[in-house]
């Protein structure tokens, strides 16, 4: 990934003798700081993962602060004239909000919970964007009271609700989320750029035009741009370019109909990352070059001023920055030749394999690399047949209870989507940097569940 530490391919150039004993990075999908350690151990951010697991227990999510910051900077460098908003739904905690603010990014939130956490962390409200397909009246009031920078209108009911909160001399800046009719991403990925799903207003059929008309009719609202989101795990720029073509056409239509040129265009997120070593990943430098060139060309063709771009990387910043750690609880070898390694986590801390068929890499920590290997399904502890974290993982054939397993690319849509299924508490999250580790989020306990009960 340009702008990030080069970790994907070890150099073939001979190194000086003094450097030959320096551990090389593991490469994607691991954080750039990941290095092998003594005794088949593994370091991330200079911290031994086995020691982290012993100290804080498992399941444990280890978040590399340096990786988060490096990826945030890479997006800022690639798009210096754009507004880059981190998509908080990927993963948010107070520390993450502080790191994102430090690196000069904005924050994309979609609930009162995310908004309140960001405000409590001191995140500048003018750099916050609120979106969501079904914002409550309370969320709109909170966003207005905090004076967030932008609110994305996603349904017609939000327009009068927002208008009732505002006055003409202090209008609320809004964007209208439109559906450009562009399919993007893998067939198992989430696709939100096409009709037939709950987000936005389709351009085809006139829904987007109606929403725009209604917003422009409200003196308390200031329409500053259009918003779209195409889906998830998009690894090439083609879908974004196709969306730009249709969005610029819509911008020209708004100018011709209303005499207004909108100054902003939000292309959303969905930028793909590597979950397996051979996966493709969207390059932010190429994304920036392709989209800015296409936008300038299409605006020139339609006689429009070039609007300011907004982008919302979430997964692309958070996913590669975390490693999930699990202890093996049981190993089964069936007569049919299949083998299972059951761990102390599962779909409660990572629902993505069960929801989307998502694939992951897994590596043992503290096991000799020379041991013979066998294929295992790494399964969770929950009472669901679909609770499988990794299928056909190559692990030591003598895998046994107590062994530690590490799963990279665990920073997005895992802890943020974690549940309390079977009343198994959500996992702890610890941050590492420069050889030091600190707990960010403690493990959820049975006492936490009982504290929510108010009677019998």
N, C-alpha and C positions, 0 to 999 in steps of 0.2 A: 504494500500500500504506500504510494508515494507520500512523503511527508512524515512517515512513521519509521521507526527503526527497522532495518532490513533483517527479517527473520526467516524468510521463506526458503532460501537456498543458501546453505553454507558455501563460503568461497572455496574454490578449488585451487587458489593461489597458495603455494607453500608458505607457512608462517615461520617466523623466527623461532628458534628452539625454545626461548623463554616463554613463548605464547602457546606452545603446544599442549600444555596441561590446563589451559584456561577452558572451562566448559563452554561449549557452543550453545546458542539458543536452540530450543526445540523446534521452532518454526510454527507457522499457523497450523491449527487454530489456537495455539497456546499464546498467552501474553508474551510480548517481546522480551520480558525479563525472565521467562522460564528457563531454568538451567538444570541439568542433572546434578545430583549431589552424591556424596559418598554413600556406599551401600545401596545403590539403586534408589536413592532418595530424589526429591524434586524440590527445587527452590523457585519461588515466585516472589518478586520484589525483594529478593535477598532473604526470604524467610523459608525455613524448612516446613513443608506442608505436613509431614508426619508430626512434627512438634506442635504445629497449629492445631491439628486434630486432637492430639493428646491434651492440649490446654483447654480448648473450647468445646470438645466433643463433636460428634457428627450426627446428622448431616451438617456440614459447615460450608458456607460460601465465602471464598477468599477473593476479595476485590482488590485489584492492583491499581492504586491511585495514579501511579505514573502512566499506566496504559490509558486510563480515562483521559487524563490531561493531554497526552500525546495525540490521541485521536480527536479530541476537541480542537486542538491547535491545527491539526491537519485540515479539518474542514474550514476553519477560519482562514488559513493560508490559501486554500484553494479558491475561496469565494470572498475575497476582501471587500468587495462592494455590495455583498448580499447580507441579509440578516439570517444568521444560523441559530435556530432554536432547538435545544435538546428536547426530544420527546420523552417527557417524564414517565409516560406509561410503561416504557421499557424497564425502568427501575428508578425509584426515587427514595432517598432518605436525606436527612439534613446535611450530612457530609457531601453527598453527591450534588445537592443544590449549591453548596458553597464552592465546590470545585468548578462547577459549570459557570457560576458567576465570576469566579476568579479568572477564567479563561475567556471571558468576554462574550459568551453565548447568551441567547435568550432562552426562555423556558416555555415549552408547550405543555399545558395541563388540560385535563378533561374531567375534573371533578372538584368539589369543594375540598375534599381531603387533600388532594395534591396542591390545590391553591393555598390552603391554610398552612400546609407544611412549608411551602415555598416562602410564604409571607413570614412565618415564624423564623425561618432561616435568614431573614433579611434580604431575600432576593428582590432586586429592583422591580417594582410592579410594572413600570413602563416597558420592561423587557419580557413581560409575560403575555402569552397568547392563550386564550381559553377556547377550546372547541369541544365537540361532543354532539351526538345526534339527538340527545334528549336531556338538555340541561334543565335543572329544576328552577323554579322562580327564585328559590333561596340562593342557588349558585349564581344566577344572574345578578341578584342584588349584591352578593358578596363581591363579585368581580367589579361591579360598578362602584361599590364603596371603596374598594382598594385601588380603583383607577388603573386597572390593567391596561396594557398598551393596545391590545386588539381582542375582539371577540369574533369568532367565526359563526355566522348564522347558518344553521343546518336544517331548520324547518320554519314554516310560516308563522307558527305560534310564537316564536321567539321575537319576531319583529315588533309587534305591539307591546310585548312585555318589556323589551329593552327600551322602546320609545317612551314608555310610561315612567321610566326611571331617570330619563335625561331631559335636559333643557337645551334649547337651540344654541345658547352661548357657550356651552361646554359639551359639545356632541361626543358621543362614544364612537371611536373608530371601529368599524366592522369590516369583515370580509365575507363574501358569500361563497359557501362551498358548492362547487359544481361537479357534475359527473361528466367527464369528457367522452366517455364511451371507448376507452382504451383498455384492453386486457393486458395484464402484465404479471410477471412472476411465474413460478413453477405451478403446474396444474393442481398441486396440493396446497399451494400457498393461498393466503387471503387475497382476494381481488376486490378492490373497492372503487375501481375506476370505470366500472360498467354498471348498466342499469340492472334492476332486480335485487338490489341490496338496500340496506337501511340508510345509507349515508348520502347526504347532499341532494342537489337538484339537477336532474339530467338536462344537458343542453338540448338534446333532441326532444322535440315535443313541446318545448316552450316553458317548462317548469323553471329553469334557471332565469329566463327573461322575466317571468312573473315575480320571482323573489327579488330580483334587482329592481324592478319597477316599484315594488312596495317599500324597499329600503330607501330608495331615493326620494320617496314621497314623505319620509319622516324627517322633520327638521332637527330632531334630537340625535339622529344617527348620521354618521359620515362614512359613506361607502368608500373605502380606500383601495379595495382590490378584490381579486378572486382567489379562491383556495381550491386545491384538488389534492386527492391522495389516491394513488393507483393500486396500492396493495403492499405485499411484503416480499422480502427476499428477491428483489429485482437486481440482477447482476449485469445488465447492460443498459446503455443510455437510450436505446431505441424507443421504448415506451414513453419516456419523458419527452422526447422530441416530438412524437406524435401528439402527445397531450398539448405541448406548447402550440403546435399549429392550430388546434381547435380553440385553445384559450385566446390566442391572439385574434382569431376571427371573431370571437365573442367580444373582446375588448373593442374591436373596430365597430361592431354592431352597437355597442353601448354608446360609443362616441357619436355615431350617426343618428341614433335615436334620441339621445338625451343631451348631446353636446358636452359630455363629460369624458375625460381621459383618466382612467384609474391609475394611480401611481405605483401599485404593488401587485405582485403575482407570486402566490405561494404554491410551490410544487410538492409540498408534503415531504414524506419520508419514504420508507420501504426499501432503503438501500441494503443490498444483500451482503452477508458476511460468510466466512468459512466456518462450517461446523465439522467438516471432515478435511483431512489434509489436501485432497484433490479438488475441493470445491472451488468454484469461481467466487470472486468478491468484487463489488463495485468500487472502482477507483475514483476517489473524490476529485482528483485533478482532471481526469478525463471527463467526469460528469460536469465539472465546472466549465471546462473548455467547450464541450459540445453544446450544453444548454445555453450558455451566454452567447455563443456564436449564432445558434439557431434563433434565439429570441431577438437579437439585434437584426438579423436578416429579415425575419417575418414582420417585425415592426416597421422596418424601412419599406417593405413592400406595401404595407397598409397605411403608411404615412402617420405612424404613431410614435410618440416619445417612448423610449424603452423604459418599462417599469422596473422598479427595484425587485430583485428576486428575494424570496424567503424559502428556506429549506428546513426540514425537521428531522435530522438524523437522531435516532434513538438507539436501535439495535446496533448500528454501525459504530457507536461510541461505547455502549455498555457491554454488549455480548462478549467480545473478545477479551474483556478486562477481568473476567471472573472465572474461577475454577470451583466446581462443586466437589466436595469430599464425602465419601460414604464408607462405612464399615460393612464388610460382608458378614451376614448373620447366619447364612446356611448355604450349603452347596448340594445340589441334587444331580445325579447322573442316572438318566433313564435307560431302560432296556432298549429303547429305540435309538439310542445314541445321542439324544439331546441332553445338554447340560444347562443347569440354571444356577446363577449366583444371586441370591436374594440379599438385598442391602437394607439399611435402616432408614432409607428415604423412599422416594418413589413419586407417584403422580401428585401427591399433595404438595411437594416442593417443585416438581417439574411436570406440569400437565401437557407440555407440547407434544411428546411422542404419542400420547393417547388421543389428543385432539386433532393433530395434523399429520401424524405419521413421521414426525421430525426425527432425523438421524443425528447421532453423536459419536464422538471418539471417546475412548476410555483407556486409561493407563494405570497399571498397578504402581503403588508407591512403596518402596522398601523391599521389593522382590527382585531377586537376581535376574538380570536381563537375559542370561544364558539358559534359563530353565526352559524345558519343552513347553509348547503352548497347545491350547485346545480352544474350541469355539464354545462360548457361553452366551446365553441370553441373560443380561443383567436386568433383574426384575425387582420391583418395589415390594413393600411390605403390606400393601393394601388389599382388601378383599374385592379385587376386580381383576378379571382375566386380562384386561387391557393395560394393566399396570406394568408395562415393560419400558425400561429406560433405554437400553441399547440391545439390539439384536445381533447375534453372531459376532460378539466381541472376541478378539483374540487375546486370551489371558493365560497365565501359567496353568498348566494342566493340573498341578497340585494345589490349586487355589483352595483356601480353607477359611473357616470363620475367623474373624478378627483381622483379615487382610484389609488394607486400605486401597480404595480405588479413587482416581481423580478423573473428572469429566470437564474438559475445557469448554470455552464458548458458552459459559453458563450465566452471563451477566444480564441477559435481557429476557423478559417474559417468563421468568421462572419464579423467583421470589415475589415479583410483583403480581403474579397470578396464583400464588400459593394458596392452598385451602387448609381447612382443619378437618379434612375427611378422616373418619375413624377417630376423631379427637387426637390426632397426631399433631403436635405443635409445629408451627412454622419454624424453619431453621434459623440459626444464628448467621450473622454476616460480620466478617472481620475485614479490615482494610490493611494492606501491606504497602510499605514504602521504605526503601533504603535500609532493609534489614530489620525493620520494626513492624510490629503488628498491634492493632488495637481493635477492640470490639465496637462495632457500629450499631448492631441490632442484636439484642439478646434472644435466646431461644424462647419460643412460646411454650408455656407449661400448662398442666392441668389446672393449676391454681388460677391462671388467666381465664380459662373457660368457666370455672366455677364463679369467678368474680362477676361475670356477666349475668348470672342467674339472680333473679329477684324474688323468687318464691317457689312454693311447691304446689 
